[in-house]
Each structure stands twice: as C-alpha cells, then as structure tokens.
Amino acid sequence: MRERVIARGASVLADYELLEMLLFCGVSRGDTKPLAKALINQFGSFAGVLSAPVAALNAAGVNNDSI
C-alpha cells in the first residue's frame, strides 16, 4: 500500500486503506483493515471517522495511541 501511495499518490487508495495506514501508527501489531472498515461503516465515511468524538472512537475499539 505504501508503495502505491509513493508511486501514484494517495488518491489511488480506498478510504478504508487510508484509514488503515493512519491506524497502523497506533497499533503495535495486527491487521488494521477490519477496524478501518468497521469505523467507516459506523461513522459513515473517512471524514466521519476523523471528526468523530474521542469517546465514540474509544467505544468503537480505537486505542488512544491511534486517536
């Protein structure tokens, strides 16, 4: 995914893939795809996830490091 962004820009990625990359920084190990997809489903969009209240993100399973 990182190589696609470097080669062609972030616009080639789906919203959940962008969110996966952001979540990866705060998740020590494991696949971030299920959480990214669940967050977009819950909050309606990538922008909805980014603007969601901290408490709602915590309740959805996002740790403080990722937030």
N, C-alpha and C positions, 0 to 999 in steps of 0.2 A: 504494500500500500504506500509506504513511504517513497519508494522508487517511482511509483506512478505520479505522486504529487510533485516530486522533483522534476520528472521528465515532462509532465503535461499540465501541472497546476492543480490546485485543489478542486477546481470545478469538475474534474473527471470523477470525483468520488460522490457516492450517495451520502445523504445526510447522516445516516447511521454510521458510515465509515469515518466521517469527520469526527463524530462524537466518540467513536471507538478510540481514535488517536488521542483525543483530549483526556478521556478516562484512563488511558494507559499510563499516563504520568502519575496517577494517584493509586493505581492498583499494582501491588507488588508482584503478583503473578496471577495467571489465569486469563481466560478469554473474556474480553470486554464486549464482544458482539451481542450476546444475549441481553446484557444490561443496557447497551446503547439502543437496541431495538425496542426493549420494554419501555425505556424512558420516552422515546419518540412516540410510541403508541399511547402512553399515559398522558403526556403533555401536548400532544398534537403535532409537534414539529420540532425541528432543531432549535429555532428561535424560542419556542415554548419551553424547552429544556433549559436553555441559557437564562431565561428570565424567571424560572420557577423559584419560589421561596426555598431557602435552605432547609427548613423543616420538612417541606414536601419532598425534596430530593433525598434527605436522610431517610424518610419513611419509605421511599421507593428503593432503598438499598445502596445509595451512593454514600461513600465514606467522606469524611471531612477533608482528607487529602485531595480527593478528586474534585470536590466542590471548590 
